[in-house]
Amino acid sequence: MKYRLDPGQIEVVDDAVAEILRHQTPAQRVEGVFRCGRRVRNAIEGQLRHSHPDWNERQLADEVVRRLTHAS
């Protein structure tokens, strides 16, 4: 099946991923979203710690939030 993206179609889920999600409970799917969020936060924080070893915990936390929210 060929997929097309248009303004009315937000995303296309791979068939294998869809099959896995069908067998998960809603709680398992939500936990997966939270795990992904933690991984993203940890990756950003790790990059910042490497780039700015002189920053304190508050500066790191503030910058992680800024990046996650695009300073909105």
C-alpha positions, 0 to 999 in steps of 0.5 A: 500500500502506498502512503501519501501525506497531505494536510488531512493526514497527520501521520502514517503508522508502520504496519508492524508498529500498529500491530504492536500498539493493538495488543497494548493496553491504553496504560501501556501505550501511555507509559511508552509515551512517557518513556520516550519523553524521558529519553528525549529529556535525558538526551538533551540534558546529556548533550548540555552537560557535555557542552556546558560543564560549567553550568549548575543544575538549575541552568541545565534544567532551565535549558532543557525546559526551554528546548522542550517547549521551544521557549513558548 
